[in-house]
Amino acid sequence: MRISGFSLDGERLPAPLPIWRATVRSETWQVLARALSENGGRLLTLWASDRTHGASGGLVISAAYAVPEGLLWLDLPLAERAATYPDLVPFFPCAGRLQRAAADLLGVVAEGVSDRRPWLDHGAWPENYRPLRRDQSPRAAGPHREVTDYAFVRVEGDGVHEIPVGPVHAGIIEPGHFRFSVVGEKVQRLEQRLGYKHKGIEKRFTELPALQAHRLAGRMSGDSTVAYGWAYCMALESLAGCEISERASWLRALLLERERVANHLGDLGALGNDAAFAFGLAQFSRLREDWLRLAKDAFGHRLMMDVVVPGGVTADVDQATAASLADQCDRIEREVQELRQIYDEHAGLQDRFLTTGRVSPGLAARLGLTGLAGRASGQAADLRCDRAWIPYDQLEVKIATQRGGDVAARVSVRFDEMLESLRLIRLLLSRLPDGRTRSELRLPSKLAFGAGWVEGWRGEVFVALEYDGEKGAHCIRRCHCHDPSWQNWPVLEHAVMADIVPDFPLINKSFNLSYSGHDL
């Protein structure tokens, strides 16, 4: 196969989107990374696997790239004695934390990296314990090492002082530590410490039957349960060679767009509240509650959890439910239009939103800012438009972009995307094809690989699945799930520079990144 000008020995996976997988050597790994970075390719994710099988196999480092042709999944087998590989940070800065996480989980280390601080390991693991290694267990790994303070980067200079925030916060939010270096109230540097929500999800996948693990995928990050459920099921269906019905695909898209609307409603209210506009929080919270209540009536769960399943969906939409869902879209759209006008004309809000937390298009491109936040900084990438799969290939999705890169731009993109999703939902309901909602899925009795790639409300959700049909009930050898927050958390550190500390909650909410989906 020929991808981005390179001839690679690999295969195209039978997924709805164009996804190729190939194995490369060390020199090709870095040459490809350099070429892709110079020609607009994006690093989607990086992960490591232990493919030891009897006396064969070993450790592998993998990377997934978004390229003009689609998605390219590359595997680099590592030497048995030296589990190292060429560093990708010079070409893709977002690789830094991904590489540190791979070192914690499997002990594979990028060559020549200067930052070797642990990322997911907070000192609670036994010394030299690598939880995803096949030959290790916590009990056999040895005693716990002495816990030391995390080595935050110090900022020196007159008047510089540090403000530690978290990991326990005043509000009911997930844990994360933020270390501000400030002069007065102006932020000179922000450094994050995440990983407090690490739950061993990737290890847990290997202990579950493949046909039931979609429930775990749907709980990676609760606000993206449909996106993760669809991505996992897409990966499983691709390795099984299962084609789902057209009706099931349309229903999945309906669920995904409803998930997008629910999150945008919540964020727009919270952003108003963080700018001391409680009226916005009250109104958008009311609309979101109505939205979730109808989801419960129509699909059995407020967040539509466990509705996407291998082979299709568990819930169908009859004529009366379709009419109710479409009518709600009309009502929500009218109120959102009115609220948008209020937001746009409110001088206090605009004073807080405009120029705050700005990420220029150039910086966004260099750092790999993706998803909603990326589109607010001129990065026009949306799988529903760029790689339209069923049913998006029939819906002509309009991408929402801005170039301001500030809180105001991220608010504007949310409004635009929500209104477009309401249009899509009505279109999906009016054109919903006939047919069954679930197909039989027969898993292979051999080694197989699958991948799922879905545009969630926050950005691209990706699932890489390694399956071994010879293992019996628990056939998952490795399941790597990737949240766009991995790319965007480091960019938040840049977005707050030169702003003041009281603006951080507003800037942070305008990104609204996932801790759980990142930490796993």
DOMARMI-877514 format. One line per 8 residues: number of its first residue (from 1); for each residue x, y, z negated of C-alpha. Coordinates in nm, 3 decimals, always signed. Layout:
NUM> X,Y,Z; ...
This chain:
1> +0.000,+0.000,+0.000; +0.110,+0.359,+0.060; +0.026,+0.615,-0.213; +0.144,+0.978,-0.214; +0.408,+0.899,+0.046; +0.546,+0.594,-0.138; +0.519,+0.232,-0.029; +0.428,+0.026,-0.335
9> +0.366,-0.344,-0.376; +0.037,-0.349,-0.559; -0.338,-0.397,-0.543; -0.653,-0.192,-0.530; -0.879,-0.274,-0.822; -1.246,-0.343,-0.733; -1.377,-0.036,-0.917; -1.632,+0.221,-0.795
17> -1.354,+0.481,-0.782; -1.026,+0.439,-0.590; -0.779,+0.287,-0.841; -0.454,+0.114,-0.751; -0.219,-0.084,-0.975; +0.148,-0.156,-0.902; +0.461,-0.275,-1.082; +0.778,-0.069,-1.038
25> +1.142,-0.067,-1.144; +1.307,+0.187,-1.372; +1.451,+0.405,-1.094; +1.119,+0.412,-0.907; +0.936,+0.507,-1.231; +1.124,+0.835,-1.257; +1.144,+0.911,-0.886; +0.767,+0.876,-0.859
33> +0.710,+1.094,-1.164; +0.925,+1.371,-1.019; +0.758,+1.355,-0.679; +0.408,+1.350,-0.822; +0.477,+1.647,-1.050; +0.610,+1.846,-0.755; +0.310,+1.765,-0.537; +0.019,+1.831,-0.768
41> -0.017,+1.487,-0.927; -0.135,+1.472,-1.288; -0.034,+1.233,-1.564; -0.364,+1.099,-1.693; -0.223,+0.880,-1.970; +0.068,+0.662,-2.083; +0.063,+0.350,-2.301; +0.263,+0.039,-2.386
49> +0.161,-0.329,-2.396; +0.301,-0.654,-2.525; +0.241,-0.906,-2.246; +0.436,-1.187,-2.408; +0.269,-1.512,-2.304; +0.442,-1.823,-2.429; +0.803,-1.806,-2.318; +0.735,-1.548,-2.045
57> +0.640,-1.183,-2.023; +0.742,-0.905,-2.257; +0.694,-0.537,-2.329; +0.559,-0.308,-2.058; +0.520,+0.069,-2.040; +0.234,+0.190,-1.820; +0.126,+0.525,-1.680; -0.185,+0.635,-1.496
65> -0.163,+0.926,-1.251; -0.436,+1.122,-1.079; -0.316,+1.150,-0.717; -0.484,+1.273,-0.397; -0.584,+0.917,-0.307; -0.738,+0.844,-0.646; -0.578,+0.693,-0.956; -0.242,+0.515,-0.963
73> -0.170,+0.273,-1.252; +0.201,+0.191,-1.273; +0.359,-0.083,-1.488; +0.728,-0.084,-1.580; +0.848,-0.410,-1.744; +1.111,-0.338,-2.009; +1.433,-0.519,-2.083; +1.405,-0.772,-2.363
81> +1.692,-0.632,-2.571; +1.650,-0.261,-2.505; +1.284,-0.155,-2.497; +1.355,+0.184,-2.341; +1.234,+0.362,-2.030; +1.295,+0.694,-1.850; +1.144,+0.998,-2.019; +0.846,+1.162,-1.843
89> +0.842,+1.485,-2.047; +1.064,+1.679,-1.798; +0.793,+1.626,-1.537; +0.479,+1.609,-1.751; +0.500,+1.784,-2.093; +0.181,+1.611,-2.212; +0.373,+1.281,-2.211; +0.556,+1.376,-2.531
97> +0.294,+1.274,-2.785; +0.185,+0.975,-2.578; +0.544,+0.847,-2.582; +0.571,+0.902,-2.957; +0.249,+0.705,-3.010; +0.382,+0.420,-2.793; +0.697,+0.413,-3.007; +0.487,+0.384,-3.324
105> +0.259,+0.113,-3.188; +0.508,-0.107,-3.003; +0.859,+0.023,-3.067; +0.927,+0.129,-2.707; +1.130,+0.450,-2.684; +1.180,+0.699,-2.402; +1.546,+0.749,-2.319; +1.711,+1.070,-2.432
113> +1.411,+1.225,-2.606; +1.492,+1.478,-2.875; +1.166,+1.446,-3.070; +1.162,+1.102,-3.234; +0.929,+1.194,-3.518; +0.649,+0.940,-3.576; +0.308,+1.047,-3.448; +0.048,+0.794,-3.561
121> +0.255,+0.641,-3.841; +0.214,+0.864,-4.148; +0.429,+0.645,-4.369; +0.154,+0.404,-4.472; +0.280,+0.122,-4.250; +0.551,-0.123,-4.358; +0.899,-0.041,-4.240; +0.960,-0.142,-3.876
129> +0.598,-0.252,-3.838; +0.463,-0.225,-3.483; +0.090,-0.304,-3.502; +0.041,-0.399,-3.135; +0.333,-0.643,-3.121; +0.209,-0.999,-3.087; +0.473,-1.140,-3.320; +0.405,-0.908,-3.614
137> +0.159,-0.885,-3.900; +0.145,-0.628,-4.183; +0.231,-0.890,-4.444; +0.535,-1.018,-4.257; +0.664,-0.673,-4.165; +0.831,-0.602,-4.499; +0.791,-0.344,-4.775; +0.658,+0.005,-4.721
145> +0.924,+0.266,-4.669; +0.952,+0.579,-4.876; +0.711,+0.846,-4.751; +0.886,+1.168,-4.651; +0.751,+1.509,-4.552; +0.681,+1.561,-4.186; +0.954,+1.776,-4.031; +0.759,+2.074,-3.899
153> +0.956,+2.315,-3.681; +1.051,+2.621,-3.883; +1.022,+2.973,-3.749; +1.286,+3.206,-3.894; +1.283,+3.584,-3.913; +1.183,+3.881,-4.122; +0.827,+3.867,-4.248; +0.755,+3.516,-4.117
161> +0.556,+3.296,-4.349; +0.370,+2.969,-4.313; +0.000,+2.895,-4.359; -0.084,+2.524,-4.390; -0.442,+2.434,-4.296; -0.586,+2.084,-4.343; -0.598,+1.794,-4.299; -0.902,+1.833,-4.529
169> -1.107,+2.129,-4.412; -1.380,+2.342,-4.564; -1.640,+2.227,-4.311; -1.766,+1.878,-4.230; -1.515,+1.810,-3.954; -1.251,+1.549,-3.878; -0.905,+1.574,-4.038; -0.609,+1.742,-3.873
177> -0.321,+1.950,-4.009; -0.233,+2.288,-3.860; +0.087,+2.465,-3.964; +0.081,+2.835,-3.871; +0.393,+3.052,-3.865; +0.272,+3.412,-3.882; +0.387,+3.768,-3.922; +0.109,+3.955,-4.094
185> -0.192,+3.790,-3.931; -0.042,+3.745,-3.584; +0.038,+3.384,-3.497; +0.397,+3.327,-3.383; +0.370,+2.950,-3.364; +0.122,+2.673,-3.435; +0.224,+2.312,-3.483; -0.029,+2.033,-3.518
193> -0.009,+1.707,-3.709; -0.273,+1.458,-3.603; -0.322,+1.086,-3.650; -0.524,+1.099,-3.972; -0.816,+0.926,-3.796; -0.607,+0.633,-3.672; -0.824,+0.326,-3.733; -0.648,+0.050,-3.538
201> -0.910,+0.051,-3.261; -0.673,-0.077,-2.992; -0.581,-0.374,-3.212; -0.946,-0.435,-3.295; -1.030,-0.470,-2.924; -0.813,-0.785,-2.907; -1.024,-0.944,-3.182; -1.359,-0.899,-3.008
209> -1.532,-1.091,-2.726; -1.501,-0.893,-2.405; -1.877,-0.884,-2.351; -1.931,-0.724,-2.693; -1.640,-0.479,-2.704; -1.838,-0.209,-2.523; -1.992,-0.132,-2.863; -1.650,-0.048,-3.001
217> -1.567,+0.160,-2.693; -1.887,+0.357,-2.749; -1.767,+0.447,-3.098; -1.424,+0.581,-2.999; -1.556,+0.935,-3.021; -1.921,+0.966,-3.114; -1.989,+1.270,-2.897; -1.874,+1.076,-2.586
225> -2.038,+0.739,-2.646; -2.191,+0.721,-2.297; -1.865,+0.820,-2.123; -1.658,+0.564,-2.313; -1.923,+0.296,-2.280; -1.941,+0.348,-1.904; -1.561,+0.356,-1.865; -1.519,+0.031,-2.059
233> -1.800,-0.141,-1.871; -1.658,-0.018,-1.540; -1.322,-0.173,-1.632; -1.483,-0.502,-1.734; -1.707,-0.511,-1.426; -1.413,-0.437,-1.197; -1.203,-0.729,-1.324; -1.509,-0.954,-1.308
241> -1.597,-0.843,-0.956; -1.947,-0.750,-1.070; -2.145,-0.491,-0.875; -2.418,-0.330,-1.080; -2.750,-0.233,-0.927; -2.807,+0.110,-0.781; -3.079,+0.179,-1.038; -2.840,+0.097,-1.322
249> -2.581,+0.340,-1.179; -2.839,+0.618,-1.156; -2.955,+0.555,-1.512; -2.596,+0.567,-1.637; -2.549,+0.903,-1.466; -2.872,+1.025,-1.626; -2.738,+0.929,-1.969; -2.400,+1.090,-1.898
257> -2.556,+1.422,-1.796; -2.781,+1.422,-2.100; -2.472,+1.367,-2.315; -2.307,+1.665,-2.146; -2.606,+1.890,-2.214; -2.628,+1.784,-2.580; -2.264,+1.873,-2.644; -2.277,+2.204,-2.461
265> -2.586,+2.305,-2.658; -2.407,+2.227,-2.982; -2.087,+2.406,-2.883; -2.257,+2.723,-2.763; -2.438,+2.756,-3.095; -2.120,+2.689,-3.294; -1.925,+2.942,-3.089; -2.185,+3.206,-3.163
273> -2.166,+3.121,-3.530; -1.784,+3.144,-3.537; -1.821,+3.495,-3.400; -2.067,+3.584,-3.680; -2.374,+3.554,-3.454; -2.591,+3.320,-3.660; -2.889,+3.375,-3.430; -2.706,+3.185,-3.156
281> -2.640,+2.891,-3.387; -3.004,+2.876,-3.493; -3.141,+2.884,-3.139; -2.899,+2.638,-2.982; -2.928,+2.404,-3.280; -3.304,+2.400,-3.234; -3.269,+2.319,-2.864; -3.013,+2.047,-2.932
289> -3.234,+1.887,-3.195; -3.526,+1.875,-2.952; -3.292,+1.725,-2.690; -3.171,+1.451,-2.926; -3.520,+1.366,-3.051; -3.641,+1.300,-2.699; -3.331,+1.088,-2.636; -3.430,+0.878,-2.937
297> -3.782,+0.834,-2.800; -3.668,+0.756,-2.446; -3.355,+0.546,-2.506; -3.378,+0.426,-2.866; -3.090,+0.631,-3.006; -3.029,+1.004,-3.051; -2.680,+0.979,-2.900; -2.784,+0.700,-2.657
305> -2.534,+0.467,-2.822; -2.514,+0.107,-2.687; -2.746,+0.183,-2.395; -2.464,+0.133,-2.141; -2.374,-0.238,-2.146; -2.175,-0.474,-1.923; -2.370,-0.521,-1.603; -2.597,-0.219,-1.641
313> -2.811,-0.056,-1.910; -3.052,-0.172,-2.179; -3.314,+0.101,-2.133; -3.530,+0.190,-1.836; -3.735,+0.499,-1.757; -4.101,+0.467,-1.667; -4.305,+0.734,-1.490; -4.435,+0.895,-1.809
321> -4.089,+0.910,-1.968; -3.941,+1.055,-1.649; -4.204,+1.328,-1.649; -4.132,+1.408,-2.014; -3.756,+1.425,-1.953; -3.798,+1.649,-1.647; -4.039,+1.879,-1.831; -3.790,+1.919,-2.114
329> -3.522,+2.020,-1.862; -3.749,+2.297,-1.735; -3.816,+2.428,-2.086; -3.452,+2.409,-2.196; -3.335,+2.583,-1.879; -3.564,+2.880,-1.933; -3.443,+2.929,-2.289; -3.077,+2.877,-2.202
337> -3.103,+3.144,-1.932; -3.246,+3.388,-2.185; -2.980,+3.303,-2.442; -2.706,+3.343,-2.185; -2.824,+3.694,-2.113; -2.819,+3.771,-2.485; -2.464,+3.631,-2.518; -2.342,+3.824,-2.213
345> -2.491,+4.154,-2.330; -2.396,+4.126,-2.698; -2.105,+4.366,-2.747; -1.987,+4.203,-3.070; -1.973,+3.858,-2.914; -1.794,+3.976,-2.604; -1.541,+4.164,-2.814; -1.455,+3.837,-2.989
353> -1.467,+3.620,-2.677; -1.282,+3.828,-2.416; -0.900,+3.782,-2.398; -0.904,+3.560,-2.711; -0.719,+3.229,-2.690; -0.614,+3.281,-2.329; -0.444,+3.008,-2.127; -0.338,+3.137,-1.786
361> -0.393,+2.916,-1.479; -0.017,+2.884,-1.436; +0.037,+2.766,-1.793; -0.263,+2.534,-1.769; -0.117,+2.369,-1.459; +0.228,+2.326,-1.617; +0.094,+2.176,-1.939; -0.171,+1.956,-1.776
369> -0.479,+2.122,-1.926; -0.775,+1.917,-1.813; -1.152,+1.882,-1.826; -1.379,+2.166,-1.930; -1.094,+2.372,-2.078; -0.888,+2.321,-1.764; -1.171,+2.436,-1.537; -1.195,+2.755,-1.745
377> -0.829,+2.818,-1.659; -0.853,+2.769,-1.285; -0.793,+2.391,-1.273; -1.068,+2.281,-1.033; -1.082,+1.909,-1.111; -1.403,+1.716,-1.176; -1.438,+1.348,-1.089; -1.805,+1.396,-1.008
385> -1.697,+1.620,-0.720; -1.346,+1.499,-0.634; -1.402,+1.123,-0.654; -1.777,+1.105,-0.638; -1.897,+0.751,-0.705; -2.254,+0.619,-0.710; -2.475,+0.811,-0.764; -2.267,+1.133,-0.767
393> -2.180,+1.081,-0.401; -2.544,+1.165,-0.325; -2.596,+1.460,-0.563; -2.358,+1.730,-0.434; -2.239,+1.834,-0.780; -2.133,+2.198,-0.803; -1.810,+2.239,-0.997; -1.798,+2.518,-1.259
401> -1.469,+2.708,-1.282; -1.331,+3.032,-1.422; -0.982,+3.182,-1.413; -0.990,+3.396,-1.728; -0.877,+3.108,-1.949; -1.007,+3.274,-2.267; -1.293,+3.191,-2.502; -1.530,+3.386,-2.275
409> -1.431,+3.171,-1.978; -1.482,+2.848,-2.170; -1.825,+2.973,-2.281; -1.915,+3.061,-1.923; -1.812,+2.719,-1.793; -2.030,+2.556,-2.059; -2.332,+2.758,-1.949; -2.270,+2.680,-1.581
417> -2.214,+2.309,-1.641; -2.521,+2.276,-1.859; -2.746,+2.439,-1.600; -2.597,+2.217,-1.330; -2.654,+1.908,-1.547; -3.019,+2.006,-1.596; -3.051,+2.025,-1.216; -2.883,+1.687,-1.178
425> -3.107,+1.524,-1.438; -3.419,+1.638,-1.254; -3.270,+1.514,-0.928; -3.177,+1.177,-1.079; -3.527,+1.134,-1.217; -3.699,+1.228,-0.891; -3.484,+0.996,-0.678; -3.441,+0.705,-0.918
433> -3.423,+0.394,-0.697; -3.611,+0.072,-0.762; -3.441,-0.245,-0.877; -3.317,-0.426,-1.184; -3.134,-0.246,-1.463; -2.881,-0.518,-1.547; -2.679,-0.769,-1.348; -2.522,-1.093,-1.465
441> -2.152,-1.059,-1.534; -1.930,-1.366,-1.509; -1.580,-1.320,-1.645; -1.289,-1.491,-1.467; -1.098,-1.779,-1.626; -0.760,-1.625,-1.542; -0.547,-1.319,-1.609; -0.708,-1.004,-1.470
449> -0.683,-0.626,-1.491; -0.959,-0.367,-1.476; -0.991,+0.008,-1.509; -1.269,+0.259,-1.575; -1.252,+0.631,-1.497; -1.541,+0.863,-1.586; -1.585,+1.240,-1.611; -1.711,+1.286,-1.965
457> -1.834,+1.619,-2.098; -1.489,+1.702,-2.240; -1.296,+1.572,-1.938; -1.169,+1.248,-1.786; -1.216,+0.934,-1.996; -1.003,+0.639,-1.890; -0.998,+0.273,-1.995; -0.730,+0.022,-1.891
465> -0.822,-0.338,-1.966; -0.597,-0.646,-1.963; -0.795,-0.969,-1.980; -0.682,-1.329,-2.020; -0.959,-1.573,-1.937; -0.760,-1.868,-2.071; -0.783,-1.746,-2.431; -1.144,-1.842,-2.493
473> -1.387,-1.608,-2.669; -1.140,-1.333,-2.755; -0.998,-1.264,-2.411; -0.883,-0.902,-2.437; -0.504,-0.884,-2.442; -0.493,-0.503,-2.436; -0.749,-0.227,-2.409; -0.613,+0.125,-2.383
481> -0.866,+0.407,-2.405; -0.767,+0.764,-2.327; -0.939,+1.086,-2.428; -0.866,+1.419,-2.252; -0.787,+1.563,-2.594; -0.437,+1.411,-2.561; -0.362,+1.663,-2.285; -0.543,+1.954,-2.444
489> -0.436,+1.949,-2.809; -0.081,+2.069,-2.727; -0.220,+2.349,-2.510; -0.420,+2.478,-2.808; -0.087,+2.552,-2.977; -0.009,+2.792,-2.692; -0.359,+2.939,-2.674; -0.341,+3.086,-3.025
497> -0.004,+3.258,-2.984; -0.026,+3.638,-3.023; -0.381,+3.609,-3.158; -0.461,+3.652,-3.525; -0.525,+3.375,-3.776; -0.899,+3.455,-3.822; -0.949,+3.392,-3.449; -0.825,+3.033,-3.474
505> -1.162,+2.872,-3.566; -1.320,+3.042,-3.264; -1.039,+2.937,-3.029; -1.036,+2.584,-3.168; -1.412,+2.548,-3.123; -1.392,+2.680,-2.767; -1.175,+2.376,-2.685; -1.368,+2.141,-2.921
513> -1.120,+1.855,-2.896; -1.167,+1.511,-3.045; -0.962,+1.387,-3.338; -1.108,+1.037,-3.339; -1.077,+0.987,-2.963; -0.714,+1.098,-2.986; -0.605,+0.911,-3.300; -0.784,+0.581,-3.229
